[in-house]
Amino acid sequence: MPDANPRNLRNVREINRPGILFSVARVPNTACLLVASNDNKVYEVDAGQANAAPRQVVDHGRYVNAVRLAGNTLISGGYDNRLIWWNLQDNREIRTIDAHTRQVRQLAVSPDGTKLASVADDMVCRLWNIANGEPIRELRGHEERTPTNFGSMLYCCAFSNDGTKLATGDRVGRVCIWNVANGERLSTVEVPSLYTWDGTQRIRSIGGVRSLAFSPDGTQIAVGGVGQIGNVDGLSGPSRVEIHNWARRERVSDFQGNQQGLFNKLVWHPNNQWLCCVGGGNNGFILFRNTQNNTTIHQMNLPMHTHDSVFSENWETLYHVGHQKIVVQELRP
Amino acid sequence: MKLKNFCGSPEHAVSRRGFLTSLAAAAGTAAFADMSAIQVLGSPEVANDLRANQKRVIMLWLAGGASQMETFDPKPGVPTGGPFQSIATSTPGIRISELMPRMARRLKDTCIIRSLNTRNADHGSAARIMMRGRMGEPSVDYPDLGAVMAREMGLEGSQVPDYVSFYTATEGRSMSPGSAGFLGARYGSMDLTTSMVPENIRRAGVNEQDHSERAELRDQLSGMFERGRTSSSLDSHNQAYRRVSGIMANEQLFDIEREPQRIRDRYGNTLFGRQALAARRLCEAGVPFIRVGRAWWDTHAQNFESHQEMVPELDHVMSTLLDDLEERGLLRNTLVITLAEFGRTPSINSTVGRDHFASAWSTTLSGCGVRGGTVYGRSDESGNRVAEGEIGAARLFATIYRALGIPHTKNYYLGARPIPLTDPGTEPIREVLA
């Protein structure tokens, strides 16, 4: 595996887009991106060119929060509570499923490409057979109401690299670890530092678990979001990650970026060289953390609040989507 | 200022004013301030008639600025519309945010006004405008709506306060305090900030008998003091004392634990719900104006998640309050207002927030004097401007006054200067009125 070096990180392209891009998937071995947008659609965009015309692929009729690829199959989910399967090869819809009773927040595809996990604000994680769209099982472990009796939200999910475990994270900082094979809840990790309930000044909350990544050996889970916020009107808290040994329910380490905002995406390098953390507040930021010695390797600003990112196969190119932009970065010398 | 002694003896060297002021402080109210020197013109018959109708207002003050697009003026499908859909309401053709399904089912008593352009997007000054219905001016300290209601609808000899304001969150509280302005502190608000019950309304260990005996002692001492004296100031103090005494005797009004569990459950286990229930109790007891401040809606970031959190609570509390008032026969004489200092921008910023916006936003009037199940005014497709029926704070307040049967052209007098309730030339919105 090539040794992409975060210290070489640099912007190589910015592509302006109207609206907000919440999620991205990449067609293997290409710079072709599928981006989920707040104009209710999923677009195909060639990020290898600065001015390529995007092609509309899917229309949900509502904000699209999540898009993932399994082979030639595109699956997207959004505020319409539905999952849409789309065959990219012949450009046709495969199926549409009323998957949840509230908006779908995020999707994850198992490493073998056979299973899809969807999380939604009905506080249920559902596992699906990607090939036929059949439900496999429901995973219920997140409370529908917050401790102060408001509706909660289930933001994110991630498979372990071997595909045997799945993590889900909610608004109040709860992370559940599931056995994918039988649906058993293996552990519950509480990360309250990522949830701010302001019961004095503003009587509302902000934050939540916004990103998850297993360590390569699957024993640890990195949990990202924003730390405690004094003024919940904005994202004026430190971007924050906690790493937990989920089996022992122990926090192994934690760190905060020097920027205020959310870590919306975590990617743990398969050789355990670093953890890449991407997100944003008023602007965007990216941080590489050495997971061996708990030091920051490199961090830099991004030109927009970034909602999602995806690496190329050789880890040398990184694609970000967010507020009105797609940004391409490279890590090669 | 040299204070007159109460009885002349050195050991009782306390003024009557000081004595009463101490009592007032103990009761946690500001009701002992001087009566206004303002002369109030207008026919006593008209005033008495108005009072006989006992019109009341419950204002749900959405402090910080709730988003009109996530509540009463949704714009699904446009770039600024946000992620939420609109849903049909009980009135054909009127749609509101999907976050408000309960209000959608009971829009029959509510008029939505979607065309406010109040031209001020600063929290503090905008809150002052929207509490008073007008811009301030250096030489006149205008009263807010609560104080006007206290003045116009407070009942002679009432033993309940005339203006109660719940505002528990600390953010924004100082930006929109209740203010009697030139009407004087007699019409000021009883502010409940840290507790649902006026603090120190009755000190621990003071039982009913103690309370009664203290009142008798006060009457005796007061009688001694008044002997041979007559003044409006003395009358004012006596009125104020009777009011505080009445409030102390009616402390259970604030205690929602006296409501059946099913009623408390109905309002929900949130602070806003509990305070709305307390507001209903006060309304039922004859308090003319109650404000329930629900802060803080200033969602510069994560607007949609915050509204997803807060709007269902507003929907639940508002619809429950309207149902409850209706079932008790109170809604026809009670105007329920949702108002804020402004709304929120159609544009969505980089932190998925909406910012301050006063150019095209919404308010609602429900119940007393209002044509329910209607919409007045229209914002344009993107929500950036008023397309039809633009109004400012003055017309809104003229409409509120008319809905309550208060002539909006009525003058107060500050010395010889007439001060109309609303700016001259302001007309209420006839289409909104029943």
Interface residues (C-beta under 8 A of the other chain):
Chain A: P18 G19 I20 N38 D39 N40 R62 Y63 G78 Y79 Q103 D121 T148 N149 F150 G151 M153 R171 T200 Q201 R202 I203 R204 S205 I206 V232 D233 G234 L235 G261 G280 G281 N282 N283 M304 H305 H323
Chain B: G64 G77 P79 G82 P83 F84 Q85 T168 A169 T170 E171 G268 N269 T270 L271 F272 R294 A295 W296 D298 T299 H300 A301 Q302 E305 S306 Q308 E309 M310 P312 E313 I348 S350 T351 V352 G353
